[in-house]
């Protein structure tokens, strides 16, 4: 069950990332890396994807800190993924 919930949160986050506009070049590069990793995760058929994504968690935390004011919907989606992974002990 956690895998389905995780994929649902990733889908929501991916949607928010695709709709994010007006960001600087550095943030756009990080955004593209995060989107690429999320899309890879969403394409995986393996039911054990949660435990392998510490790097994604760290990038999301950093990205979130930079966008809290300008992109509240994106920040909310990032928070959901970060909290989910933290609750699993990742």
MOKA-V320377 format. One record per pair of residues at least 12 apart in sequence whose C-alpha atoms are under 6 Angstrom apart, sorted by the first residue. I is the first residue (numbers start at 1). J is the second residue. Records with the same first field share a line. If there is no record, write none. Layout:
I=J + J
This chain:
9=81
13=77
16=74
